[in-house]
């Protein structure tokens, strides 16, 4: 594959709805991603941050004790059932599934989580109004992480 072919491939990828593309041939490995952070970058950042977090933990713990006395926002949360990248819209050019103030019914799709190249629709367990969107588009989420706060009807 020569430089012109690679430029054409990148251009076609940028114009497509695909989020990631990985090509491996003899002597060449090419990975393209439209995600903000790759999984490897996030893992590296987490590894680098752990020693710093440990030393600051006692300072943060004492500050959090005083800050945790606030009243939590009412409503139920829709939590991530898996680790992956969350997408708040079906395609980059389409509007979000839901936003603050949107009415949702039980079973409505509120976002999609991509894990290991598999897209999983995340559906609301309740009927109500979206009060808060707790994640950003294309953010990496953890299992059980709250995604939305819903005020149940």
C-alpha positions, 0 to 999 in steps of 0.5 A, a space after each residue: 500500500 503506498 502513501 496515495 492509497 493510504 491518503 485515499 483510505 483516510 479520506 474515505 474513512 473520514 467521510 463514512 459513518 464508521 467509528 474505527 477501522 483497523 487494517 493489517 497487512 504484511 509490513 503495515 498496520 493501520 488503525 483509524 479511529 474517530 473516538 476521542 480517546 483510544 482504549 490503549 490511551 485510556 489504559 495508559 492514562 489510568 496506569 500513569 495516574 494511579 500513583 498520584 491518586 494514591 498519594 492524594 487519596 487522604 486529602 480527597 477523602 477528608 474533602 469529600 466527607 464535607 462535600 458529601 453532605 449535599 442532598 442527592 438529585 431525586 430520580 432514578 438512574 439508567 446505568 451502564 450494563 457493561 464497559 465500553 464507549 457510549 454513543 448518545 446518537 445513532 450516527 454522527 450526523 443524527 440528533 441524540 436519542 434523548 436530551 434533558 427534558 425528553 420524555 421516555 417510555 419503558 423500552 425506549 432506546 436512550 443510547 448505544 454502548 460499543 464493546 468489542 465491536 458490538 453495538 448494544 442498545 441501552 433502553 430505559 427501564 422506566 417511563 419518565 422525563 430525562 432530568 440529567 445526562 451524566 455522560 458525554 458522547 463517545 465517553 468510555 464508561 464502566 459497568 454500573 456507571 450512571 448514564 442518565 437521571 430520570 424522574 419517573 412518572 
